[in-house]
């Protein structure tokens, strides 16, 4: 599982380099890295707090699903179409 996650992480940064404007690749890579760092730090704390308070992971998983659905909705709503090559 760790190998698959590592492969996916590499693919994300390769995609950033392909999709971001050349002068902004560093900044975009930094934002993506920061989001990944927060995603690996905050959810375990939240899940532990919810489990400690309720004795169940259900509400934490529901919150995770809501956040994931919100992120997907935002991504779909704000995504730009790639520029197509103009031929003469």
C-alpha positions as CSV (number, residue, x, y, z in Angstrom):
1,X,0.0,0.0,0.0
2,X,2.8,2.4,0.8
3,X,4.4,1.8,-2.6
4,X,1.1,2.6,-4.3
5,X,0.7,5.8,-2.3
6,X,4.3,6.8,-3.1
7,X,3.7,6.2,-6.8
8,X,0.5,8.3,-6.7
9,X,2.4,11.1,-4.9
10,X,5.0,11.2,-7.6
11,X,2.3,11.3,-10.2
12,X,0.7,14.3,-8.6
13,X,3.9,16.3,-8.7
14,X,4.5,15.3,-12.3
15,X,1.0,16.5,-13.1
16,X,1.6,19.8,-11.4
17,X,4.7,20.3,-13.6
18,X,2.7,19.6,-16.7
19,X,-0.4,21.7,-15.9
20,X,0.9,24.7,-14.1
21,X,2.5,27.7,-16.0
22,X,6.3,27.4,-16.1
23,X,6.9,30.5,-14.0
24,X,4.5,29.2,-11.2
25,X,5.5,25.5,-11.0
26,X,7.5,26.0,-7.7
27,X,4.6,27.9,-6.0
28,X,2.0,25.4,-7.1
29,X,4.2,22.5,-6.0
30,X,4.6,24.2,-2.6
31,X,0.8,24.6,-2.2
32,X,0.2,20.9,-3.2
33,X,2.9,19.8,-0.8
34,X,1.4,21.8,2.0
35,X,-2.1,20.5,1.3
36,X,-0.7,16.9,1.4
37,X,1.1,17.7,4.7
38,X,-2.0,19.0,6.3
39,X,-4.0,16.1,4.9
40,X,-1.7,13.7,6.7
41,X,-1.6,15.6,9.9
42,X,-5.1,17.0,10.6
43,X,-7.5,14.0,9.8
44,X,-5.8,11.6,12.3
45,X,-6.2,14.2,15.0
46,X,-9.8,14.8,14.2
47,X,-10.5,11.1,13.9
48,X,-8.9,10.4,17.3
49,X,-10.8,13.2,18.9
50,X,-14.1,12.0,17.5
51,X,-13.4,8.4,18.5
52,X,-12.4,9.5,22.0
53,X,-15.6,11.5,22.4
54,X,-18.1,9.0,20.8
55,X,-16.3,5.6,20.9
56,X,-17.0,5.3,17.2
57,X,-15.3,6.3,13.9
58,X,-18.6,6.8,12.1
59,X,-18.9,10.6,12.6
60,X,-15.3,11.0,11.6
61,X,-15.8,9.0,8.4
62,X,-18.9,11.0,7.6
63,X,-17.0,14.3,8.1
64,X,-14.2,12.9,5.8
65,X,-16.7,12.0,3.2
66,X,-18.3,15.5,3.3
67,X,-14.9,17.2,3.0
68,X,-14.0,14.9,0.1
69,X,-17.3,15.6,-1.7
70,X,-16.8,19.3,-1.2
71,X,-13.3,19.2,-2.6
72,X,-14.6,17.2,-5.6
73,X,-17.4,19.7,-6.2
74,X,-15.0,22.6,-6.0
75,X,-12.5,20.9,-8.4
76,X,-15.2,20.1,-11.0
77,X,-16.7,23.6,-10.7
78,X,-13.5,25.5,-11.1
79,X,-11.5,23.3,-13.5
80,X,-10.3,24.9,-16.7
81,X,-10.2,23.1,-20.0
82,X,-6.7,22.5,-21.4
83,X,-5.7,24.8,-24.2
84,X,-5.8,23.1,-27.6
85,X,-3.0,23.6,-30.1
86,X,-3.9,26.0,-32.9
87,X,-2.9,24.8,-36.3
88,X,-2.5,27.3,-39.2
